[in-house]
Amino acid sequence: MTAAQERLPRLLALVPYLLARPGILIEEAAADFGVSARQLRKDLELLWMCGLPGYGPGDLIDISFAEDTVTVAFDAGMSRPLRLTGAEATALLVALRALLETPGVADADAIRRAVAKIESAAGQAQPAGVAVGLGVREGASTAQVRETAQSAVRDRRALRITYYTASKDEVTERTVDPMRVLIVDGRGYLEAWCRRAEDVRLFRLDRIDQVAVLDEPAAPPPYARPTDISEGLFQAAPDQRTARLVLRPAVRWMAEYYPVEDVEELDDGRLRVRMRYSDTSWIVRLLLGQGGDVLVEEPAELADLVRAQADAAIARIDKHRSA
C-alpha cells in the first residue's frame, strides 16, 4: 500500500479520534496510528484546510495546539469515522474529478491521491449503470454564478436569475429565495424557493445565464423543505415516459447535459441510456436536432414519430429544391 493510500483513512479517522480524546499528547496519538509525530503534525496541518462549503474561518476544521497536545475545537461534521457506500464513493469520485479539472485548483496532487485511494477502497462496490466519467469542467461563468449563489445563501439575500429549462427549451426570468448550493453527480445546483413556481426548485448552475443579488432578504416560506436526494436527484413523475436511446460518440454530451439513467457503454464509443420525458414534442425536436446520431430503441411509437417528422422534413426540402 502506498503512503497516499494509507493517509486518507487516517485523515478520515483522526477527527473523531481526537474528539474522543481532547488534549491528547501528539506522541501518544501518533503511536496509536502507527506513524511518527512529524507525520501526524503534517496530517493535522492538512485537516486544517478541510471543512464545509464556503471554506471560510467558520467552515473549516479548527484544531488547537497547546505545547505537545492537540484538541479539535470544530469538527465540521466529521464526528464519526466515515464509511462510504458504493454510491457515495462514486459521487465523491465524480466531484473530485470535476474539481481536479477546475482551473487554478490548489494541490492537484493531493486530489489525485485521494481519487486513487477511493477507487482502491471502492473496488467492485461501484453500482452498475453509474457513469463515473461524466463530471465536467466548471467554466468561468459557472464558477462566477456559483460564487454569487454561495454569497446569497450566506448573506440570506434574494436572487434574480435568467434560467434555461432544457426540458421545455425555454428561458425564463425568476426571483428566488436561495436555500443551499449543492453538488450532485459532479454538477452544481442552487436549491431555492421559486416565487414564479411557488415551490422549491433545483437550478443547475451551468444553466443560469445571469444572476443578480437583490437588495431584499431571502424569505422562503416556513414550509419550504430541502429536496430529498437520497434516492437520486431525478425521481419518476406519474406523467413521465421513458425512452431508451443509443448515442453515437458525437452526441455523448447528451448524457452529461440531460438527466439520464442506466448508462451503458457499448462498442465504438456509443452509449445506451434511458431518458425520461413528459413532453413528446420536446423530445422529438431534441432527437431530430442530432442529425441521425441517436437511435430510438423504444418506445416504438416515439421512433415512428421521429421517423415520420424526419421524412416530412426531407420531403419539404425536396419540394423546395424542385420548385
C-alpha positions, 0 to 999 in steps of 0.5 A: 500500500502506498503512503497516499493510500494509507493517509486518507483513512487516517485523515478520515479517522483522526477527527473523531479520534481526537474528539474522543480524546481532547488534549491528547499528547501528539506522541501518544496519538501518533503511536496509536496510528502507527506513524511518527509525530512529524507525520501526524503534525503534517496530517493535522496541518492538512485537516486544517484546510478541510471543512464545509462549503464556503471554506471560510474561518467558520467552515473549516476544521479548527484544531488547537495546539497547546505545547505537545497536545492537540484538541479539535475545537470544530469538527465540521461534521466529521464526528464519526469515522466515515464509511462510504457506500458504493454510491457515495464513493462514486459521487465523491469520485465524480466531484473530485474529478470535476474539481481536479479539472477546475482551473487554478485548483490548489494541490492537484496532487493531493486530489489525485491521491485521494481519487486513487485511494477511493477507487482502491477502497471502492473496488467492485462496490461501484453500482452498475449503470453509474457513469463515473466519467461524466463530471465536467469542467466548471467554466468561468461563468459557472464558477462566477454564478456559483460564487454569487449563489454561495454569497446569497445563501450566506448573506440570506439575500434574494436572487434574480436569475435568467434560467434555461429549462432544457426540458421545455427549451425555454428561458425564463426570468425568476426571483428566488429565495436561495436555500443551499448550493449543492453538488450532485453527480459532479454538477452544481445546483442552487436549491431555492424557493421559486416565487414564479413556481411557488415551490422549491426548485433545483437550478443547475448552475451551468444553466443560469445565464445571469444572476443578480443579488437583490437588495431584499432578504431571502424569505422562503416560506416556513414550509419550504423543505430541502429536496430529498436526494437520497434516492437520486436527484431525478425521481419518476413523475406519474406523467413521465415516459421513458425512452431508451436511446443509443448515442453515437460518440458525437452526441455523448454530451447528451448524457452529461447535459440531460438527466439520464439513467442506466448508462451503458457503454457499448462498442465504438464509443456509443452509449445506451441510456434511458431518458425520461420525458413528459413532453413528446414534442420536446423530445422529438425536436431534441432527437431530430436536432442530432442529425441521425446520431441517436437511435430510438430503441423504444418506445416504438411509437416515439421512433415512428414519430421521429421517423415520420417528422424526419421524412416530412422534413426531407420531403419539404426540402425536396419540394423546395429544391424542385420548385 
